[in-house]
Amino acid sequence: MAWEDRTPFEAIERLYGLTQDQVIRLMRQKLKKSSFKLWRSRVSGRKTKHLKLRSPQVARGYCPTQYKQR
């Protein structure tokens, strides 16, 4: 969930009880250094990762084409 750009940290906290700081620490532990840097630069300041910054028009946690049935 943390890797997905559209999933807010609040949703991760609601489901798993991990705060944003804990998610960042977990990602730092589990990812390769280069992968963590890429993720961190992508997520930093991203409006979709924080419900308070997110536009009210975004009512979903993923792209509509992400889970297409084949």
Contacts in CASP RR format, 6 or more apart in sequence:
PFRMAT RR
TARGET T0000
AUTHOR 0000-0000-0000
METHOD contacts of the structure
MODEL  1
MAWEDRTPFEAIERLYGLTQDQVIRLMRQKLKKSSFKLWRSRVSGRKTKH
LKLRSPQVARGYCPTQYKQR
1 7 0 8 1.000
1 11 0 8 1.000
1 12 0 8 1.000
1 15 0 8 1.000
1 16 0 8 1.000
2 9 0 8 1.000
2 12 0 8 1.000
2 23 0 8 1.000
2 26 0 8 1.000
2 27 0 8 1.000
2 39 0 8 1.000
3 27 0 8 1.000
3 39 0 8 1.000
4 61 0 8 1.000
4 62 0 8 1.000
5 42 0 8 1.000
5 43 0 8 1.000
5 46 0 8 1.000
5 48 0 8 1.000
5 49 0 8 1.000
6 48 0 8 1.000
6 58 0 8 1.000
6 60 0 8 1.000
6 61 0 8 1.000
6 62 0 8 1.000
6 63 0 8 1.000
7 49 0 8 1.000
7 61 0 8 1.000
7 62 0 8 1.000
8 48 0 8 1.000
8 49 0 8 1.000
8 50 0 8 1.000
8 51 0 8 1.000
8 54 0 8 1.000
8 61 0 8 1.000
9 19 0 8 1.000
9 20 0 8 1.000
9 23 0 8 1.000
9 49 0 8 1.000
9 50 0 8 1.000
10 50 0 8 1.000
10 51 0 8 1.000
11 61 0 8 1.000
12 18 0 8 1.000
12 23 0 8 1.000
13 19 0 8 1.000
13 20 0 8 1.000
18 26 0 8 1.000
24 40 0 8 1.000
27 36 0 8 1.000
27 39 0 8 1.000
27 40 0 8 1.000
28 36 0 8 1.000
31 39 0 8 1.000
43 49 0 8 1.000
45 53 0 8 1.000
47 53 0 8 1.000
47 54 0 8 1.000
47 55 0 8 1.000
48 54 0 8 1.000
48 58 0 8 1.000
END
